[in-house]
Amino acid sequence: MTPAGLPRILLVSTGGTITMVHDPVKGLAPCQDASLLLERVPELRALAQVDLLPLADIDSSNLQPDLWLRLARAIHERMPFYDGFVVTHGTDTMAYTGAALAFMLQELPKPVVLTGSQVPLEDIGSDGRTNLINAFRVAILDLAEVVIVFGAQIIRGTRAKKTSAFDMQAFTTVNEVPLGTIGLTIRLHGPCHRRSKRKPLLRPFLDPDVAMMPVYPGIKPAVVAHLAATHHGLVLEGYGAGNLPTEGDASLCPAIAAATAAGTPVVVCTQCLVGSTEMELYQVGRAALQAGAIPAMDMTPETTLVKLMWVLGQGRDLATVESMMQKSFVGEVHEVG
């Protein structure tokens, strides 16, 4: 029996490795019974009164943007009835979902925590038990943000990136210190939003018609032009400080200029794990800016893509899109000036 007086937590299951089982034909495949999470980790009921919402049962490689809308609406609708939320999710696209929920659920009065595992919960040596327990511990803290809890780190949803398919510390925080670390105790670091009586703001805007691709030696400008012509927005992962090919027939500037003239934003982020686009620094960056490219500054590619979808869901005026992409809404970018 769950002790009375414990905080109420809603556990939202979407699938992922943490709930997967071994199938002799398919390999690791999603389990159909999310209630096994509570059966296999009974300690959760010592931390909180737990309700379960099985929202999806997928390998996160199959995630589509409409799941972000379903998640955001489900959490927002239930916000008055719980003290925190834990979302189990596959690791492959967790950083995208963390960013999406942060943009769609603003002015949060309590935490929304995403977690998962590298090894299925049923396997010996799984990190799922520890991650799930720690996610619940964070969900009852004095915190009010969308975060990813994985391994020993608490990471802001818009700053997370999966950096290892092997290590148990699969995620890292990019261009920002972790919001917290988990050791013998849980320590929160630096500025973060705390619990309050704020009224949560649901902003379920989304235009999924956005493409993203890295720049690479030999990239054909026609590929960039095609993507821009067939989508409402395009994210290019540039070299270094946001540099792009600008010389001769290999120049991407004409494709960027044509897309801009047609009202399609082209946003440039960096392929580097750490750092920011500083497109005024090099001639090649300046040429792209002059063609109409919008710098993503220090946002991750995952957050840049999701944010552009979210911004375009609110309108396609190019000046407004550029202004919103460079404004910080939920700590996703360090504004310049």
NORSULWO-V947835 format. One record per residue. N is the residue number from 1. RES is the residue in one small letter. SS is DSSP state (h for helix, s for strand, l for the rest). Layout:
BEGIN
N;RES;SS
N;RES;SS
END
This chain:
BEGIN
1;m;l
2;t;l
3;p;l
4;a;l
5;g;l
6;l;l
7;p;l
8;r;s
9;i;s
10;l;s
11;l;s
12;v;s
13;s;s
14;t;s
15;g;s
16;g;l
17;t;h
18;i;h
19;t;h
20;m;l
21;v;s
22;h;s
23;d;s
24;p;l
25;v;l
26;k;l
27;g;s
28;l;s
29;a;s
30;p;l
31;c;l
32;q;l
33;d;l
34;a;l
35;s;l
36;l;h
37;l;h
38;l;h
39;e;h
40;r;h
41;v;l
42;p;l
43;e;l
44;l;h
45;r;h
46;a;h
47;l;h
48;a;l
49;q;s
50;v;s
51;d;s
52;l;s
53;l;s
54;p;s
55;l;s
56;a;s
57;d;s
58;i;s
59;d;l
60;s;h
61;s;h
62;n;h
63;l;l
64;q;l
65;p;l
66;d;h
67;l;h
68;w;h
69;l;h
70;r;h
71;l;h
72;a;h
73;r;h
74;a;h
75;i;h
76;h;h
77;e;h
78;r;h
79;m;h
80;p;h
81;f;h
82;y;l
83;d;l
84;g;s
85;f;s
86;v;s
87;v;s
88;t;s
89;h;l
90;g;l
91;t;l
92;d;l
93;t;l
94;m;h
95;a;h
96;y;h
97;t;h
98;g;h
99;a;h
100;a;h
101;l;h
102;a;h
103;f;h
104;m;h
105;l;s
106;q;s
107;e;l
108;l;l
109;p;l
110;k;l
111;p;l
112;v;s
113;v;s
114;l;s
115;t;s
116;g;l
117;s;l
118;q;l
119;v;l
120;p;l
121;l;l
122;e;l
123;d;l
124;i;l
125;g;l
126;s;l
127;d;l
128;g;h
129;r;h
130;t;h
131;n;h
132;l;h
133;i;h
134;n;h
135;a;h
136;f;h
137;r;h
138;v;h
139;a;h
140;i;l
141;l;l
142;d;l
143;l;l
144;a;l
145;e;l
146;v;s
147;v;s
148;i;s
149;v;s
150;f;s
151;g;l
152;a;l
153;q;s
154;i;s
155;i;s
156;r;s
157;g;h
158;t;h
159;r;h
160;a;s
161;k;s
162;k;s
163;t;l
164;s;l
165;a;l
166;f;l
167;d;l
168;m;l
169;q;l
170;a;l
171;f;s
172;t;s
173;t;s
174;v;l
175;n;l
176;e;l
177;v;l
178;p;l
179;l;l
180;g;s
181;t;s
182;i;s
183;g;l
184;l;l
185;t;l
186;i;s
187;r;s
188;l;s
189;h;l
190;g;l
191;p;l
192;c;l
193;h;l
194;r;l
195;r;l
196;s;l
197;k;l
198;r;l
199;k;l
200;p;l
201;l;s
202;l;s
203;r;l
204;p;l
205;f;l
206;l;l
207;d;l
208;p;l
209;d;l
210;v;s
211;a;s
212;m;s
213;m;s
214;p;s
215;v;l
216;y;l
217;p;l
218;g;l
219;i;l
220;k;l
221;p;h
222;a;h
223;v;h
224;v;h
225;a;h
226;h;h
227;l;h
228;a;h
229;a;h
230;t;l
231;h;l
232;h;l
233;g;s
234;l;s
235;v;s
236;l;s
237;e;s
238;g;s
239;y;s
240;g;l
241;a;l
242;g;l
243;n;s
244;l;l
245;p;l
246;t;l
247;e;l
248;g;h
249;d;h
250;a;h
251;s;l
252;l;l
253;c;h
254;p;h
255;a;h
256;i;h
257;a;h
258;a;h
259;a;h
260;t;h
261;a;h
262;a;l
263;g;l
264;t;l
265;p;s
266;v;s
267;v;s
268;v;s
269;c;s
270;t;s
271;q;l
272;c;l
273;l;l
274;v;l
275;g;l
276;s;l
277;t;l
278;e;l
279;m;l
280;e;l
281;l;l
282;y;l
283;q;h
284;v;h
285;g;h
286;r;h
287;a;h
288;a;h
289;l;h
290;q;h
291;a;h
292;g;l
293;a;l
294;i;s
295;p;s
296;a;l
297;m;l
298;d;l
299;m;l
300;t;l
301;p;h
302;e;h
303;t;h
304;t;h
305;l;h
306;v;h
307;k;h
308;l;h
309;m;h
310;w;h
311;v;h
312;l;h
313;g;l
314;q;l
315;g;l
316;r;l
317;d;l
318;l;h
319;a;h
320;t;h
321;v;h
322;e;h
323;s;h
324;m;h
325;m;h
326;q;l
327;k;l
328;s;l
329;f;l
330;v;l
331;g;l
332;e;l
333;v;l
334;h;l
335;e;l
336;v;l
337;g;l
END
